[in-house]
Amino acid sequence: MGASGLRSVTAHEPTAGVEERPEPGSRTPRDKVTISADARAMASSELTPEQQQVVAELRSRDVEVRAHEAAHQAAGGDLAGGASFTFQTGPDGRQYAVGGEVPVELRSGRTPDETIANAQQVRRAALAPADPSAQDLAVAGAASQLESSARSLKAREASETYARSQAGKSGAASGPPSGASSPTRGEPSAVVA
């Protein structure tokens, strides 16, 4: 054994329990990662104080943007899609998220109750971050309008059902004949971000 405590292993000898060392001058993938991290650290230390301040601000913005979009996704559930980000390259050469969006589907359901539940979930998703953007507030407003329309439709259907039941008790036929379809729900399906 040599002075380092490791013995040299040739290609023909078994290697069980022996740590292999690369040939001098060659690099393993782990060495490349270490070199890359070292190069990044050196590059970071070579930044001016102003550049270091920019990097700190970009890091902070990146964390904020990712948390904001994660909140939309978590609250949006199955109505939310995947987040997409806008990146900016910092003076250190790294990419930082500076903007983002999550598509949320604002859609009518098969029934007024389902539409109300969908609208409420979209509103929760839009308002989930601690600091909703103007776009988030607009989506929440659209969800509230959809919910209001669905509640009006539900009230109208309940009123028509009640009127039909009362007419049936008195023997007079009022409203659409039995088996007629309910009023069309004119709420379109839309995708908002």
VODONU-568770 format. One line per 3 residues: number of its first residue (from 1); their letters; for each residue x, y, z of C-alpha. Coordinates in pm, whole numbers, always signed. Example, Ala and Ser with C-alpha at 12.3 -4.5 7.8 and 13.67 -1.06 7.14 Angstrom:
BEGIN
1> as> +1230 -450 +780 | +1367 -106 +714
% end
This chain:
BEGIN
1> mga> +0 +0 +0 | +106 +350 -71 | +141 +638 +172
4> sgl> -221 +742 +126 | -357 +411 +251 | -511 +321 -87
7> rsv> -362 +67 -317 | -356 +91 -688 | -600 -142 -865
10> tah> -546 -263 -1217 | -830 -358 -1451 | -771 -729 -1382
13> ept> -794 -718 -1004 | -1124 -737 -815 | -1243 -400 -682
16> agv> -1468 -504 -394 | -1419 -274 -97 | -1160 -63 -279
19> eer> -1225 +299 -373 | -1121 +365 -728 | -942 +688 -806
22> pep> -938 +835 -1155 | -619 +872 -1348 | -435 +1193 -1264
25> gsr> -565 +1474 -1486 | -896 +1300 -1561 | -1226 +1417 -1409
28> tpr> -1528 +1225 -1286 | -1881 +1366 -1312 | -1863 +1449 -940
31> dkv> -1545 +1649 -1003 | -1721 +1841 -1279 | -2008 +1929 -1047
34> tis> -1761 +2041 -783 | -1572 +2245 -1038 | -1897 +2401 -1160
37> ada> -1997 +2490 -804 | -1648 +2626 -741 | -1661 +2827 -1062
40> ram> -2000 +2967 -960 | -1868 +3061 -616 | -1567 +3230 -775
43> ass> -1790 +3414 -1022 | -2014 +3525 -737 | -1718 +3657 -542
46> elt> -1609 +3846 -853 | -1937 +4039 -868 | -1938 +4403 -774
49> peq> -2140 +4505 -469 | -2406 +4646 -704 | -2425 +4317 -895
52> qqv> -2446 +4122 -569 | -2739 +4346 -469 | -2912 +4272 -803
55> vae> -2860 +3898 -749 | -3005 +3922 -397 | -3312 +4107 -532
58> lrs> -3356 +3852 -812 | -3331 +3562 -565 | -3593 +3724 -346
61> rdv> -3823 +3788 -644 | -3776 +3427 -762 | -3888 +3291 -425
64> evr> -4183 +3531 -415 | -4300 +3446 -770 | -4275 +3071 -718
67> ahe> -4468 +3092 -388 | -4735 +3310 -550 | -4793 +3064 -836
70> aah> -4781 +2764 -601 | -5062 +2922 -398 | -5275 +2955 -715
73> qaa> -5211 +2591 -804 | -5284 +2457 -457 | -5615 +2642 -427
76> ggd> -5715 +2580 -789 | -5704 +2202 -762 | -5827 +2028 -1076
79> lag> -5932 +2361 -1231 | -5571 +2487 -1233 | -5302 +2402 -1484
82> gas> -4926 +2405 -1449 | -4735 +2722 -1370 | -4526 +2892 -1636
85> ftf> -4259 +3145 -1557 | -4079 +3439 -1715 | -3708 +3436 -1637
88> qtg> -3435 +3696 -1616 | -3064 +3619 -1622 | -2879 +3772 -1331
91> pdg> -2525 +3909 -1332 | -2416 +3572 -1192 | -2539 +3397 -1508
94> rqy> -2828 +3218 -1333 | -3195 +3234 -1438 | -3444 +3380 -1191
97> avg> -3824 +3371 -1215 | -3950 +3729 -1230 | -4307 +3660 -1342
100> gev> -4547 +3372 -1371 | -4897 +3254 -1436 | -5123 +2960 -1371
103> pve> -5417 +2898 -1604 | -5742 +2843 -1416 | -6052 +2721 -1597
106> lrs> -6360 +2926 -1521 | -6646 +2711 -1649 | -7012 +2645 -1606
109> grt> -7118 +2318 -1454 | -7402 +2088 -1549 | -7613 +2236 -1270
112> pde> -7625 +2577 -1102 | -7480 +2420 -784 | -7184 +2279 -979
115> tia> -7129 +2617 -1146 | -7137 +2789 -806 | -6881 +2543 -666
118> naq> -6651 +2591 -970 | -6675 +2971 -947 | -6597 +2965 -575
121> qvr> -6291 +2745 -633 | -6164 +2974 -909 | -6212 +3277 -683
124> raa> -6020 +3101 -402 | -5740 +3018 -647 | -5723 +3376 -775
127> lap> -5710 +3522 -425 | -5487 +3254 -269 | -5157 +3447 -275
130> adp> -5095 +3699 +0 | -5058 +3970 -265 | -5303 +3910 -553
133> saq> -5215 +4091 -876 | -5454 +4303 -1084 | -5503 +3999 -1311
136> dla> -5580 +3783 -1007 | -5842 +4034 -893 | -5996 +4041 -1243
139> vag> -6026 +3662 -1244 | -6183 +3669 -898 | -6432 +3926 -1025
142> aas> -6523 +3710 -1326 | -6571 +3413 -1095 | -6800 +3618 -873
145> qle> -7008 +3721 -1175 | -7040 +3359 -1287 | -7143 +3257 -936
148> ssa> -7402 +3536 -923 | -7550 +3427 -1257 | -7567 +3066 -1139
151> rsl> -7739 +3171 -815 | -7995 +3371 -1018 | -8058 +3071 -1242
154> kar> -8095 +2845 -940 | -8347 +3085 -781 | -8541 +3111 -1108
157> eas> -8551 +2730 -1143 | -8667 +2695 -782 | -8937 +2956 -840
160> ety> -9056 +2780 -1157 | -9060 +2445 -978 | -9264 +2594 -696
163> ars> -9506 +2759 -941 | -9555 +2429 -1124 | -9619 +2244 -799
166> qag> -9876 +2504 -694 | -10041 +2494 -1036 | -10059 +2116 -1014
169> ksg> -10241 +2141 -682 | -10501 +2376 -829 | -10535 +2174 -1150
172> aas> -10418 +2454 -1379 | -10123 +2390 -1604 | -9869 +2667 -1589
175> gpp> -9516 +2690 -1725 | -9354 +2450 -1967 | -9514 +2109 -2009
178> sga> -9364 +1832 -1802 | -9059 +1680 -1969 | -8958 +2015 -2124
181> ssp> -8597 +2108 -2081 | -8488 +2366 -1827 | -8370 +2709 -1944
184> trg> -8039 +2709 -2126 | -7743 +2806 -1914 | -7574 +3072 -2122
187> eps> -7251 +3075 -1924 | -6961 +2997 -2160 | -6660 +2797 -2060
190> avv> -6347 +3011 -2051 | -5984 +2969 -1960 | -5830 +3249 -1760
193> a> -5480 +3296 -1630
% end
